Amino acid sequence: MSVASININVDSEIKDRAQEVFTSLGLDMSTAVNIFLRQSIQQHGIPFAVTAEPAHKVPQLGGQEGKNKIAEDCYPPLPPGTIKANPKIIPQLGCMKGKIWMADDFDAPMEEFEEYM
């Protein structure tokens, strides 16, 4: 395997903050970038959602519509000609990222319980 160098320009604060995250995971910057590149190849695209809205703005789906959306996002597509799903198919890691969120006021006191506080 031959090795190639990549030079990129990054905001120094972003680089420092990312380095802290990678160090906490036991990774160096080169390994983290290699993971990103390999995942991009495997996913045939950027390996995470690129959106203009924050994750907590994702529309909430319930009932069968929500289950169908989770199935689309989490399970790999079945090969053509497959009649029924293999029960041993495992969901793809990270498929629920950005779909579950906690409201900003989650820890705020509720008016109903003021008399108990």
C-alpha positions, 0 to 999 in steps of 0.5 A: 500500500502506497501512502499519499499526503493530503494538505488541508486548511482548517480553522485552528480552533476547529482543529484543536477541538477535533484533536481533543475529541480524537485524543479522547477516543485514542486516535490521532488526526491522521487515523480519524481522517482515514476513518472518514475517507474509508467510510465515505468510500463504503457509504458512497458519499459523506457518511453522515447527514449534511443538513441546514437545520440542527438535528432537533429540527428533524420532523418527528414521525410516529406509528407505522410511518415512523417505523418505515422511515427507521427501516429505510434509514437503518437497514441496508437495502435487500438484493434484487429478487429477495423475497423476505428479509433475513432475520439476522440483518443487523441495523447499520451503526449510527442510523438513528443519529439526529433522530432522537433529541432532548428539548432545550427546556427538558430540565426546566421546572414544570408549573404543575409541580411548583407546589412540590419544590 
